[in-house]
């Protein structure tokens, strides 16, 4: 029984140590989070600027251009359907 009690105490101490390590890691992450977020936002903005420049340079149609083309195509199909019916 004393061995079981000793084992229990050792397991309890080990869990306490792991819990303390986890608390330290959480505190560190909380302190670093704002600067990490700012760095990620800056990188994202820079990447977005680069992509926009590449799209303009490559003359790739944007979603607005596709929507305009889709509207024209829908209208053309309706007009064609009217002509076929008549």
BELURBEL-V965172 format. One record per residue. N is the residue number from 1. RES is the residue in one letter. SS is DSSP state (a for helix, b for strand, c for the rest). NEAR is the number of other C-alpha atoms within 10 Angstrom. Layout:
n: [N:N]
res: [RES:RES]
ss: [SS:SS]
near: [NEAR:NEAR]
This chain:
n: [1:2:3:4:5:6:7:8:9:10:11:12:13:14:15:16:17:18:19:20:21:22:23:24:25:26:27:28:29:30:31:32:33:34:35:36:37:38:39:40:41:42:43:44:45:46:47:48:49:50:51:52:53:54:55:56:57:58:59:60:61:62:63:64:65:66:67:68:69:70:71:72:73:74:75:76:77:78:79:80:81:82:83:84:85:86]
res: [X:X:X:X:X:X:X:X:X:X:X:X:X:X:X:X:X:X:X:X:X:X:X:X:X:X:X:X:X:X:X:X:X:X:X:X:X:X:X:X:X:X:X:X:X:X:X:X:X:X:X:X:X:X:X:X:X:X:X:X:X:X:X:X:X:X:X:X:X:X:X:X:X:X:X:X:X:X:X:X:X:X:X:X:X:X]
ss: [c:a:a:a:a:a:a:a:a:a:a:a:a:a:a:a:a:a:a:a:a:a:a:a:a:a:a:a:a:a:a:a:a:a:a:a:a:a:a:a:a:a:a:a:a:a:a:a:a:a:a:a:a:a:a:a:a:a:c:c:c:c:a:a:a:a:a:a:a:a:a:a:a:a:a:a:a:a:a:a:a:a:a:a:a:c]
near: [6:7:8:9:10:11:12:12:12:12:12:12:12:12:12:12:12:12:12:12:12:12:12:12:12:12:12:11:12:11:11:11:12:11:11:12:11:11:12:12:12:12:12:12:12:12:12:12:12:12:12:13:12:12:13:12:9:9:9:11:10:10:9:9:11:11:11:11:12:12:12:12:12:12:12:12:12:12:11:11:11:10:9:8:6:5]
